[in-house]
Amino acid sequence: MNYAAAIDTALQRLHDEGRYRTFIDIERRKGHFPHAIWNRPDGTQQEIAVWCGNDYLGMGQHPAVLEAMHQALDATGAGSGGTRNISGTTVYHKALEAELADLHGKEAALVFTSAYIANDATLSTLPRLFPGLIIYSDALNHASMIEGVRRNGGSKRIFRHNDVAHLRELMEADDPAAPKLIAFESIYSMDGDFGPIEAICDLADEFNALTYIDEVHAVGMYGPRGAGVCERDRLMHRIDIINGTLAKAYGVMGGYIAAGAKLCDAIRSYAPGFIFTTSLPPAVAAGAAASVRHLKSDQSLRDKQQEHARILKMRLKALGLPIIDHGSHIVPVHVGDPVHCKLISDMLLERFGIYVQPINFPTVPRGTERLRFTPSPVHTPRMIDALVRAMDSLWSHCALNRADLSA
């Protein structure tokens, strides 16, 4: 086999389909988020505004987070020294897990190197704890959840997105005595829609099933202490396992589950993704704990972020742009074609200094390609105005459809 030719063919296929992904070289500058410096391919530099980051609240630049990381770095050095089993558990990891357990009102929490690993490791391990487990998974669950369910060797059922009636049909068709778990999300990040949490919890009670929710795009963002949509809707006590991230609203890195103490202990003891992975550096754990602690009481950042998201949606809708609006903080603009999506993304960057990555297949289905904007509390009204004017200009330039505002 000509291996080099096979690689060339695979890459060319992505180019031909208009979905080859290009990473740009940017430098974040402390204290200047969401501004950054783009190191252009020609060697020059340009200041840009980042509109697609997941640092939703700007906590990656917050003084409380940076101070905690500096203190831990000076006290401990760079790395953790090993896995959690081999010298990689420190007072910083334990303090972070205590903060997270308190955040979600659970007995315990378990920190992983990412929320992807937390989902994959936990969902792939649960059938070892509950032989014969059937997992019911929402069709639009994150890739990490899909991978964990796929690898676990147990039975799985896929229910149509947010379709509780279909979920009921699937559960009714299975053995009533079989252990069951429903895996779903509170906010689905590509459309920004919410999962029917209470209805799913009702079904779980009826069929004696466990509940597993991914709150990755909600933690820090919703609820009086930032514990997520479940906290906002007063449903945390009805969820058995909560998955969250420290890399989005909390602005650092890492993921976790929060659950009962014995369940966390079992995952800690059985999941290869936890056992064999070097733990987070202590400085990262310290920064994450400081961020969680701060956002338990700083409602102003959440309010400002929601305000900016509402303003951006309103202004883009006023221009007839096809906004996908489910009431969350995420602002997707439907383009529907990978080539146009990449073209608009490139022109926003090169002509207007606005950085937003195109979202193409396989992240979203073909024909639903979009630009996904994530306004933060530190995106100013002037920056919002610049973005809206740029989108209006480029939408006309590319002759893309607009909504009929006269109707």
SEKOLMAR-847488 format. One record per residue (C-alpha): residue number from 1; z, y, x. Coordinates in steps of 0.1 Angstrom, whole numbers, plus 5000, padded with zeros to 4 digits. Layout:
<sites>
{site NUM; {Z; Y; X}}
...
</sites>
This chain:
<sites>
{site 1; {5000; 5000; 5000}}
{site 2; {4993; 5035; 5011}}
{site 3; {5027; 5051; 5006}}
{site 4; {5017; 5086; 5016}}
{site 5; {4988; 5085; 4991}}
{site 6; {5011; 5073; 4963}}
{site 7; {5035; 5102; 4970}}
{site 8; {5006; 5127; 4970}}
{site 9; {4994; 5113; 4936}}
{site 10; {5029; 5115; 4921}}
{site 11; {5033; 5152; 4932}}
{site 12; {4997; 5161; 4922}}
{site 13; {5004; 5147; 4887}}
{site 14; {5032; 5173; 4883}}
{site 15; {5009; 5201; 4895}}
{site 16; {4982; 5190; 4871}}
{site 17; {5006; 5190; 4841}}
{site 18; {5019; 5224; 4850}}
{site 19; {5055; 5212; 4855}}
{site 20; {5059; 5211; 4893}}
{site 21; {5092; 5227; 4899}}
{site 22; {5095; 5255; 4925}}
{site 23; {5129; 5266; 4939}}
{site 24; {5131; 5301; 4951}}
{site 25; {5153; 5311; 4980}}
{site 26; {5180; 5335; 4968}}
{site 27; {5212; 5350; 4983}}
{site 28; {5241; 5357; 4961}}
{site 29; {5261; 5387; 4973}}
{site 30; {5298; 5388; 4966}}
{site 31; {5307; 5414; 4940}}
{site 32; {5271; 5420; 4930}}
{site 33; {5265; 5392; 4905}}
{site 34; {5241; 5389; 4886}}
{site 35; {5221; 5407; 4912}}
{site 36; {5209; 5387; 4941}}
{site 37; {5183; 5389; 4970}}
{site 38; {5151; 5369; 4968}}
{site 39; {5137; 5359; 5002}}
{site 40; {5100; 5359; 4993}}
{site 41; {5076; 5335; 5009}}
{site 42; {5060; 5363; 5028}}
{site 43; {5093; 5370; 5046}}
{site 44; {5102; 5402; 5027}}
{site 45; {5132; 5406; 5005}}
{site 46; {5135; 5418; 4969}}
{site 47; {5165; 5425; 4948}}
{site 48; {5164; 5405; 4915}}
{site 49; {5186; 5400; 4885}}
{site 50; {5195; 5363; 4878}}
{site 51; {5191; 5355; 4841}}
{site 52; {5193; 5317; 4841}}
{site 53; {5225; 5309; 4859}}
{site 54; {5252; 5288; 4844}}
{site 55; {5280; 5310; 4859}}
{site 56; {5283; 5322; 4823}}
{site 57; {5313; 5345; 4828}}
{site 58; {5308; 5356; 4864}}
{site 59; {5339; 5337; 4875}}
{site 60; {5322; 5326; 4907}}
{site 61; {5328; 5362; 4919}}
{site 62; {5362; 5368; 4903}}
{site 63; {5390; 5380; 4927}}
{site 64; {5415; 5355; 4915}}
{site 65; {5392; 5326; 4922}}
{site 66; {5382; 5339; 4956}}
{site 67; {5417; 5346; 4966}}
{site 68; {5429; 5311; 4957}}
{site 69; {5400; 5296; 4977}}
{site 70; {5407; 5317; 5007}}
{site 71; {5444; 5308; 5007}}
{site 72; {5436; 5270; 5003}}
{site 73; {5409; 5272; 5030}}
{site 74; {5433; 5289; 5055}}
{site 75; {5461; 5264; 5046}}
{site 76; {5441; 5232; 5047}}
{site 77; {5407; 5236; 5064}}
{site 78; {5373; 5227; 5049}}
{site 79; {5371; 5191; 5036}}
{site 80; {5394; 5168; 5017}}
{site 81; {5393; 5141; 5043}}
{site 82; {5382; 5112; 5021}}
{site 83; {5381; 5096; 4987}}
{site 84; {5410; 5102; 4963}}
{site 85; {5423; 5067; 4973}}
{site 86; {5420; 5074; 5011}}
{site 87; {5437; 5107; 5019}}
{site 88; {5416; 5128; 4995}}
{site 89; {5443; 5135; 4969}}
{site 90; {5460; 5168; 4977}}
{site 91; {5485; 5190; 4959}}
{site 92; {5454; 5211; 4949}}
{site 93; {5438; 5182; 4931}}
{site 94; {5470; 5174; 4913}}
{site 95; {5475; 5210; 4903}}
{site 96; {5439; 5213; 4890}}
{site 97; {5443; 5181; 4869}}
{site 98; {5476; 5195; 4854}}
{site 99; {5458; 5227; 4844}}
{site 100; {5430; 5208; 4827}}
{site 101; {5454; 5184; 4809}}
{site 102; {5473; 5214; 4796}}
{site 103; {5441; 5232; 4787}}
{site 104; {5430; 5204; 4764}}
{site 105; {5464; 5193; 4751}}
{site 106; {5460; 5159; 4767}}
{site 107; {5484; 5137; 4786}}
{site 108; {5462; 5137; 4817}}
{site 109; {5429; 5147; 4833}}
{site 110; {5408; 5132; 4861}}
{site 111; {5386; 5154; 4884}}
{site 112; {5352; 5142; 4897}}
{site 113; {5328; 5159; 4920}}
{site 114; {5306; 5169; 4891}}
{site 115; {5305; 5166; 4853}}
{site 116; {5274; 5144; 4857}}
{site 117; {5294; 5119; 4877}}
{site 118; {5323; 5122; 4853}}
{site 119; {5300; 5113; 4824}}
{site 120; {5281; 5085; 4842}}
{site 121; {5313; 5070; 4858}}
{site 122; {5333; 5071; 4826}}
{site 123; {5307; 5059; 4801}}
{site 124; {5295; 5031; 4824}}
{site 125; {5331; 5019; 4830}}
{site 126; {5344; 5019; 4794}}
{site 127; {5329; 4985; 4784}}
{site 128; {5349; 4969; 4812}}
{site 129; {5380; 4982; 4795}}
{site 130; {5369; 4973; 4760}}
{site 131; {5348; 4941; 4761}}
{site 132; {5321; 4941; 4734}}
{site 133; {5321; 4979; 4731}}
{site 134; {5293; 4995; 4712}}
{site 135; {5284; 5030; 4721}}
{site 136; {5267; 5053; 4696}}
{site 137; {5249; 5080; 4715}}
{site 138; {5233; 5112; 4701}}
{site 139; {5195; 5112; 4709}}
{site 140; {5198; 5145; 4727}}
{site 141; {5228; 5137; 4749}}
{site 142; {5226; 5149; 4785}}
{site 143; {5209; 5128; 4811}}
{site 144; {5243; 5119; 4827}}
{site 145; {5255; 5105; 4794}}
{site 146; {5223; 5086; 4788}}
{site 147; {5226; 5071; 4824}}
{site 148; {5262; 5061; 4819}}
{site 149; {5255; 5044; 4786}}
{site 150; {5224; 5027; 4801}}
{site 151; {5242; 5013; 4831}}
{site 152; {5273; 5000; 4813}}
{site 153; {5258; 4967; 4804}}
{site 154; {5272; 4969; 4768}}
{site 155; {5256; 4975; 4735}}
{site 156; {5242; 5009; 4726}}
{site 157; {5229; 5026; 4695}}
{site 158; {5210; 5059; 4695}}
{site 159; {5214; 5081; 4664}}
{site 160; {5191; 5109; 4655}}
{site 161; {5203; 5143; 4669}}
{site 162; {5232; 5156; 4649}}
{site 163; {5223; 5131; 4620}}
{site 164; {5257; 5119; 4607}}
{site 165; {5240; 5099; 4579}}
{site 166; {5220; 5080; 4605}}
{site 167; {5251; 5074; 4626}}
{site 168; {5268; 5060; 4595}}
{site 169; {5239; 5036; 4589}}
{site 170; {5241; 5023; 4624}}
{site 171; {5279; 5018; 4623}}
{site 172; {5278; 5001; 4589}}
{site 173; {5253; 4976; 4603}}
{site 174; {5276; 4964; 4631}}
{site 175; {5306; 4941; 4632}}
{site 176; {5336; 4959; 4618}}
{site 177; {5358; 4943; 4644}}
{site 178; {5337; 4953; 4674}}
{site 179; {5352; 4982; 4695}}
{site 180; {5332; 5013; 4691}}
{site 181; {5328; 5047; 4707}}
{site 182; {5307; 5078; 4696}}
{site 183; {5294; 5099; 4724}}
{site 184; {5281; 5134; 4717}}
{site 185; {5282; 5170; 4728}}
{site 186; {5298; 5202; 4714}}
{site 187; {5269; 5224; 4725}}
{site 188; {5235; 5211; 4734}}
{site 189; {5224; 5234; 4762}}
{site 190; {5186; 5235; 4757}}
{site 191; {5186; 5247; 4721}}
{site 192; {5222; 5260; 4720}}
{site 193; {5230; 5241; 4688}}
{site 194; {5265; 5227; 4680}}
{site 195; {5274; 5191; 4673}}
{site 196; {5290; 5182; 4639}}
{site 197; {5323; 5175; 4655}}
{site 198; {5345; 5172; 4624}}
{site 199; {5321; 5150; 4605}}
{site 200; {5318; 5127; 4635}}
{site 201; {5356; 5125; 4638}}
{site 202; {5358; 5116; 4602}}
{site 203; {5333; 5087; 4608}}
{site 204; {5353; 5076; 4638}}
{site 205; {5385; 5074; 4618}}
{site 206; {5367; 5054; 4591}}
{site 207; {5352; 5029; 4615}}
{site 208; {5381; 5028; 4640}}
{site 209; {5359; 5043; 4668}}
{site 210; {5368; 5063; 4699}}
{site 211; {5353; 5097; 4703}}
{site 212; {5338; 5110; 4735}}
{site 213; {5326; 5146; 4736}}
{site 214; {5308; 5166; 4764}}
{site 215; {5321; 5202; 4763}}
{site 216; {5303; 5212; 4795}}
{site 217; {5286; 5242; 4781}}
{site 218; {5316; 5252; 4760}}
{site 219; {5347; 5250; 4783}}
{site 220; {5358; 5285; 4793}}
{site 221; {5336; 5299; 4766}}
{site 222; {5351; 5291; 4732}}
{site 223; {5386; 5288; 4718}}
{site 224; {5416; 5311; 4723}}
{site 225; {5423; 5296; 4757}}
{site 226; {5387; 5286; 4766}}
{site 227; {5392; 5249; 4760}}
{site 228; {5359; 5247; 4741}}
{site 229; {5345; 5243; 4706}}
{site 230; {5370; 5216; 4698}}
{site 231; {5398; 5241; 4704}}
{site 232; {5380; 5268; 4684}}
{site 233; {5377; 5244; 4655}}
{site 234; {5412; 5230; 4659}}
{site 235; {5398; 5195; 4665}}
{site 236; {5410; 5187; 4701}}
{site 237; {5436; 5163; 4688}}
{site 238; {5409; 5142; 4671}}
{site 239; {5389; 5136; 4703}}
{site 240; {5399; 5108; 4726}}
{site 241; {5380; 5117; 4757}}
{site 242; {5368; 5153; 4766}}
{site 243; {5343; 5158; 4794}}
{site 244; {5340; 5192; 4810}}
{site 245; {5327; 5210; 4841}}
{site 246; {5341; 5235; 4866}}
{site 247; {5307; 5246; 4877}}
{site 248; {5295; 5267; 4847}}
{site 249; {5319; 5291; 4829}}
{site 250; {5346; 5284; 4856}}
{site 251; {5322; 5294; 4883}}
{site 252; {5331; 5268; 4910}}
{site 253; {5322; 5231; 4912}}
{site 254; {5333; 5197; 4899}}
{site 255; {5337; 5179; 4866}}
{site 256; {5365; 5161; 4848}}
{site 257; {5377; 5141; 4818}}
{site 258; {5408; 5148; 4798}}
{site 259; {5424; 5120; 4778}}
{site 260; {5454; 5098; 4774}}
{site 261; {5473; 5090; 4806}}
{site 262; {5466; 5053; 4805}}
{site 263; {5429; 5058; 4799}}
{site 264; {5426; 5082; 4828}}
{site 265; {5445; 5057; 4849}}
{site 266; {5421; 5029; 4839}}
{site 267; {5390; 5050; 4847}}
{site 268; {5406; 5060; 4880}}
{site 269; {5412; 5024; 4888}}
{site 270; {5379; 5009; 4877}}
{site 271; {5351; 5035; 4880}}
{site 272; {5331; 5031; 4912}}
{site 273; {5318; 5067; 4908}}
{site 274; {5354; 5079; 4912}}
{site 275; {5367; 5053; 4937}}
{site 276; {5340; 5056; 4963}}
{site 277; {5333; 5093; 4962}}
{site 278; {5348; 5118; 4986}}
{site 279; {5370; 5142; 4966}}
{site 280; {5364; 5179; 4961}}
{site 281; {5374; 5201; 4991}}
{site 282; {5409; 5215; 4985}}
{site 283; {5396; 5251; 4985}}
{site 284; {5372; 5242; 4956}}
{site 285; {5400; 5226; 4937}}
{site 286; {5422; 5256; 4942}}
{site 287; {5395; 5280; 4930}}
{site 288; {5387; 5259; 4900}}
{site 289; {5424; 5258; 4890}}
{site 290; {5427; 5296; 4894}}
{site 291; {5396; 5300; 4872}}
{site 292; {5409; 5277; 4845}}
{site 293; {5443; 5294; 4846}}
{site 294; {5428; 5329; 4844}}
{site 295; {5405; 5321; 4815}}
{site 296; {5433; 5307; 4794}}
{site 297; {5443; 5343; 4788}}
{site 298; {5413; 5365; 4794}}
{site 299; {5395; 5367; 4760}}
{site 300; {5377; 5399; 4770}}
{site 301; {5352; 5380; 4792}}
{site 302; {5343; 5356; 4763}}
{site 303; {5340; 5384; 4738}}
{site 304; {5317; 5405; 4761}}
{site 305; {5295; 5375; 4768}}
{site 306; {5291; 5367; 4731}}
{site 307; {5283; 5404; 4725}}
{site 308; {5256; 5405; 4751}}
{site 309; {5241; 5372; 4738}}
{site 310; {5239; 5387; 4703}}
{site 311; {5223; 5419; 4715}}
{site 312; {5197; 5401; 4735}}
{site 313; {5188; 5377; 4706}}
{site 314; {5186; 5406; 4682}}
{site 315; {5163; 5427; 4704}}
{site 316; {5140; 5397; 4712}}
{site 317; {5138; 5388; 4676}}
{site 318; {5129; 5423; 4667}}
{site 319; {5098; 5419; 4689}}
{site 320; {5088; 5388; 4671}}
{site 321; {5095; 5365; 4700}}
{site 322; {5103; 5329; 4690}}
{site 323; {5140; 5327; 4697}}
{site 324; {5159; 5295; 4691}}
{site 325; {5192; 5308; 4677}}
{site 326; {5220; 5284; 4666}}
{site 327; {5248; 5310; 4671}}
{site 328; {5259; 5299; 4706}}
{site 329; {5258; 5319; 4739}}
{site 330; {5225; 5304; 4750}}
{site 331; {5193; 5323; 4744}}
{site 332; {5162; 5300; 4745}}
{site 333; {5127; 5315; 4740}}
{site 334; {5101; 5290; 4729}}
{site 335; {5068; 5290; 4748}}
{site 336; {5055; 5256; 4740}}
{site 337; {5032; 5252; 4770}}
{site 338; {5042; 5243; 4806}}
{site 339; {5015; 5264; 4823}}
{site 340; {5023; 5295; 4802}}
{site 341; {5060; 5289; 4807}}
{site 342; {5056; 5288; 4845}}
{site 343; {5033; 5318; 4845}}
{site 344; {5057; 5340; 4826}}
{site 345; {5085; 5329; 4848}}
{site 346; {5065; 5338; 4879}}
{site 347; {5054; 5372; 4866}}
{site 348; {5090; 5381; 4855}}
{site 349; {5101; 5375; 4890}}
{site 350; {5072; 5391; 4909}}
{site 351; {5066; 5421; 4887}}
{site 352; {5100; 5428; 4873}}
{site 353; {5126; 5412; 4896}}
{site 354; {5139; 5390; 4868}}
{site 355; {5147; 5354; 4877}}
{site 356; {5146; 5328; 4849}}
{site 357; {5134; 5293; 4856}}
{site 358; {5109; 5276; 4832}}
{site 359; {5124; 5246; 4813}}
{site 360; {5098; 5219; 4811}}
{site 361; {5095; 5181; 4805}}
{site 362; {5115; 5159; 4810}}
{site 363; {5144; 5183; 4805}}
{site 364; {5129; 5191; 4771}}
{site 365; {5102; 5173; 4751}}
{site 366; {5066; 5182; 4758}}
{site 367; {5054; 5210; 4736}}
{site 368; {5089; 5226; 4735}}
{site 369; {5088; 5243; 4769}}
{site 370; {5109; 5274; 4770}}
{site 371; {5126; 5301; 4790}}
{site 372; {5164; 5298; 4788}}
{site 373; {5184; 5330; 4792}}
{site 374; {5221; 5331; 4798}}
{site 375; {5235; 5366; 4795}}
{site 376; {5269; 5372; 4810}}
{site 377; {5296; 5399; 4807}}
{site 378; {5282; 5416; 4838}}
{site 379; {5246; 5419; 4826}}
{site 380; {5245; 5456; 4817}}
{site 381; {5228; 5472; 4788}}
{site 382; {5202; 5486; 4812}}
{site 383; {5195; 5451; 4825}}
{site 384; {5191; 5438; 4790}}
{site 385; {5167; 5467; 4782}}
{site 386; {5146; 5459; 4813}}
{site 387; {5144; 5422; 4803}}
{site 388; {5134; 5430; 4768}}
{site 389; {5107; 5454; 4779}}
{site 390; {5094; 5429; 4804}}
{site 391; {5092; 5401; 4779}}
{site 392; {5074; 5423; 4754}}
{site 393; {5048; 5432; 4780}}
{site 394; {5042; 5397; 4793}}
{site 395; {5041; 5381; 4758}}
{site 396; {5012; 5405; 4750}}
{site 397; {4996; 5399; 4784}}
{site 398; {4996; 5361; 4778}}
{site 399; {4985; 5366; 4741}}
{site 400; {5013; 5344; 4729}}
{site 401; {5021; 5341; 4692}}
{site 402; {5048; 5363; 4676}}
{site 403; {5066; 5360; 4643}}
{site 404; {5053; 5378; 4614}}
{site 405; {5078; 5406; 4610}}
{site 406; {5062; 5421; 4579}}
{site 407; {5071; 5391; 4557}}
</sites>
